[in-house]
């Protein structure tokens, strides 16, 4: 997919199409990490945000374990 950099205020930005955001499971406000690689660049979801989300999910699953068991039946 070829994208074009655009001027946004005093900055330059890259607009990601809705279809790409859906495939990457990203939405407005999410943080990403851009890493330079020998063959280009890599854009990945911010690991800290993902780790925090998993921590919250684990805590919720532990708290609501019995309810989740009942719902799974």
C-alpha positions as CSV (number, residue, x, y, z in Angstrom):
1,X,0.0,0.0,0.0
2,X,1.4,3.3,-1.0
3,X,0.7,6.3,1.3
4,X,1.6,10.0,0.9
5,X,2.9,12.3,3.7
6,X,0.7,15.3,4.2
7,X,1.1,18.7,5.9
8,X,-0.9,18.8,9.1
9,X,-0.6,22.2,10.7
10,X,3.1,22.9,11.3
11,X,3.9,19.1,11.1
12,X,3.9,16.4,8.5
13,X,1.7,13.4,9.0
14,X,0.8,10.1,7.5
15,X,-2.9,9.4,7.2
16,X,-3.8,5.7,7.5
17,X,-6.9,4.6,5.7
18,X,-9.8,3.2,7.7
19,X,-9.2,-0.3,6.1
20,X,-5.6,-0.4,7.2
21,X,-6.5,0.7,10.8
22,X,-9.0,-2.1,11.0
23,X,-6.5,-4.7,9.8
24,X,-3.9,-3.4,12.3
25,X,-6.6,-3.2,15.0
26,X,-5.6,0.4,15.7
27,X,-7.8,3.4,16.4
28,X,-7.4,7.1,17.1
29,X,-5.4,7.7,20.2
30,X,-3.5,4.4,20.1
31,X,0.3,4.7,20.4
32,X,2.6,3.0,18.0
33,X,6.4,2.5,17.9
34,X,8.3,3.2,14.6
35,X,11.5,1.3,14.3
36,X,14.2,1.7,11.7
37,X,15.2,-1.6,10.1
38,X,18.0,-2.4,7.5
39,X,15.3,-2.8,4.8
40,X,13.0,0.1,5.9
41,X,10.7,0.8,8.8
42,X,8.4,-1.1,11.1
43,X,5.3,0.2,12.8
44,X,4.1,-1.8,15.7
45,X,1.5,-1.3,18.5
46,X,3.0,0.2,21.6
47,X,4.0,-2.8,23.8
48,X,3.5,-0.9,27.0
49,X,-0.2,-0.2,26.1
50,X,-0.7,-3.9,25.1
51,X,0.9,-5.1,28.3
52,X,-1.3,-2.8,30.4
53,X,-4.4,-4.0,28.5
54,X,-3.5,-7.7,29.1
55,X,-3.0,-6.9,32.8
56,X,-6.4,-5.4,33.1
57,X,-8.0,-8.3,31.2
58,X,-6.3,-10.9,33.5
59,X,-7.5,-9.0,36.6
60,X,-11.1,-8.8,35.2
61,X,-11.0,-12.6,34.4
62,X,-9.8,-13.4,37.9
63,X,-12.4,-11.1,39.5
64,X,-15.3,-12.4,37.4
65,X,-14.1,-16.0,37.1
66,X,-17.4,-17.6,38.3
67,X,-19.6,-15.4,36.1
68,X,-17.4,-16.2,33.0
69,X,-17.7,-19.9,33.8
70,X,-21.5,-19.6,33.9
71,X,-21.5,-17.6,30.6
72,X,-19.3,-20.3,28.9
73,X,-21.9,-23.0,29.6
